Amino acid sequence: MTGLTHLDANGAAHMVDVGSKADTAREAVASGRITMSAQAATAIHQGAAKKGDVIAVARVAGIMAAKRTSDLIPLCHPLPLTRVVIDLQPDDNGVTVTATCATTGKTGVEMEAITAVSVALLTIYDMAKAIDRGMIIGDVRLLEKRGGKSGEWLAPALTPDKAI
C-alpha cells in the first residue's frame, strides 16, 4: 500500500516519523456550523440558555480540544500549540465556529483546528439541546493551512453543487 503515510510496508498502522523534518511555523484554520431553531439561537445569543453562557463554554471547549487532539486521534502527534483562537458567530438560526491553531514544529495543526471546531459545536449542542434536539452540525472542514514543506493550501469555495 504505497502513498498512505500512516501504514508501514506491511500495511500496519503506525505513527509517521517526523524526526528529520525541519521545525517551521505552521497554522491551520477550520470552520463548521450548527443550525438550530430561532428559539435556540435567540437563547444562545442572549445568554439565556439554562446551562449558562453557551458561547463562552464552547470557546473554552474548543481550546481544550485542540490541546488534546493527539489523545483523541490515534496516530496524531502531540504538538506544542503556540496559539488557539476560537471565534463563534451566532446568528438568527445557528452558530458558525472558526478555529485557528498555530505551532512551530515538524508537523501541521490541521487536526487540532478541525478537532477544536468539532468539539465547540458539540458543546453548543449539549448546552442547548433542552431547547432544540433537532440541531444540525455540519460543514466542518479545513479552510486553510500554512507552513511546512507543502506550503499554503486554501479550500476551494463552496458552491451549491459542491455543498458538503
N, C-alpha and C positions, 0 to 999 in steps of 0.2 A: 504494500500500500504506500505508494510514493505521494509526496505532496502534502501529507497530513502531518503536521509538526508534532502533534501530541500522541503519535503512535510510533513505536520503535520498529525495527526491521522485521520483527515477528508479529506485528500488529497489536502489541500490548500497549495500553495507555501508560504514558509517562510524562513527567514534568519536563518541559523543554529546558535545556541547559543554556542559560543566557550569560554565563560567566565570562565569555570572551567579548561580549558586546560592550561598546563604549557607553558611559553614562551620558545621557543627553536630556535636555529639558523636554518634557512631554506634557501634553494637555489633551483632554477629550471633553466633548460636550454632548450630552444626550438629553432627550426630552420624551415626554409622554403626557397623556391626558386622561382624566377621569370625568365622564359625563354623568350628569345626575338631574334630578328634578329641580325645578325652580325653588321649591321649598328648602331642599337640602343646600343648594347653592347660596341662598339668602342666609340661612343659619350659619354657614361657614363664613361667609363674607362679613356678617355682623358679629361674629364671635359668640353666637348663641347656641352652639351645639352643647348638649348636656355633658359630654365628656370633657369639655374645655376648649381651649384655643387650638383648633384643628391645624391651622396654618403653622403655628409655632412648633407644635409637636411633630408635624410631618417634616418640617425643616430639620429638626434635630434627628429624627429617624433616618432621613436621607444621609446626613453626615455620618451617623453611626454605621449605617450600612456600607458606605464607601470604605470606611476604615476596616470593616470585617469581611470584605469581599472574598479574600482568599480562604476564609473559614467556610464560605458557602459554595464556592465554585471549586470543585476538587483539584483541578490542575492549574489553578491561577496562582501566580507568585504573590507573596505578601510584599506590599510596597510601602515605602515611607512617603506618605502623601504630604505635600507641602501646602496644598490648598484644596478645599472643597467648598463650593458655593452652591447653595440650593435656592433657586428662585421659584416661587409659587405665585401664579397669576390666576386668582379667582375671577370668574365672570358669571353671567346670568344662568349658565347651565353646566358649570363644572369648574375644574381647576387644571391648568397646564403647569407641569413641573419641568424645570430645566436644571440639570446638574452640570457643573464644570469641575473637573478634577485635574490636579497637576502634581507632578513629581519631577525629580531629576534622578534618572535611573536607567536601567538596562532594558526595561520593557514598558509598554504603554499602559495607560489608565482607562482604556475604553470600558473594560468590565466594571471598574469602580463607578464610572459615570452612569452606566446602564443600571447597575445594581442600586445606586442611590435613588435614581428616578423610580424604579420599581417599588422599592420599599416605602418611599414617600407616598406613592399612590396607594399602596396597600394600607398605609396608616390612615390616610384620608378615608378610605372605605371603612376601616374598622371604627373610626371615631364618628362617622355619620351614618352607619348602617341602620341605626334605630329610626332614622328619618326616611331613608330610601335604600332598601335592599337591592334594588334593581340598577344600581350604578354600574357603569361600564368602564373598565380600564382598557386603554388601547393606545395605539400609535407609539409604543415605546421603541425608540430607535436611536442609534448613534447619528448625531448631526455632523460632527467634525472631529478630527484628531490632528495633532501636530507633533512633530518630533520623531526621532528615531530614523532608521535607515530609509523607511518608505516615505518620510516627509509628511506633507499635508494631504489630508483627504477631506472632501466635503460631500455630504449626502446629496443626491440629486433631489430637486424639488419634487414634492408630491403633487400629482395632478389627479383628477377624479378617476382616470383609467389606471393609475398606479397606486391607488389608495391601499393602505395596509389592511 
